[in-house]
Amino acid sequence: MILKKFILLVFLLMLVKNEVLADSSIDVLLDEGKDYFEGTNGKERDYAKALELFLVAAKQGSPLADARIAYMYQTGIGVTQDY
């Protein structure tokens, strides 16, 4: 019985850790994308790289990444307008 509880506890801790890592990886993608978009923190301004990072974050479920991508398309920054 104790072994079953231990295994369950380890499993739950792994799930929580994976969730935290997923959230932090989205934050890293957003931060890196913003740095490339603005040309800050030692990054050269690179709209294509920023868009690429925002798209990865958006695929992971980030609404902020969705908003940043929408802004890029709305303003035509770093993307080809197609309308």
Secondary structure as GFF3:
##gff-version 3
##sequence-region A 1 83
A	DSSP	alpha_helix	2	38	.	.	.	ID=ss1
A	DSSP	alpha_helix	47	59	.	.	.	ID=ss2
A	DSSP	alpha_helix	63	75	.	.	.	ID=ss3
###
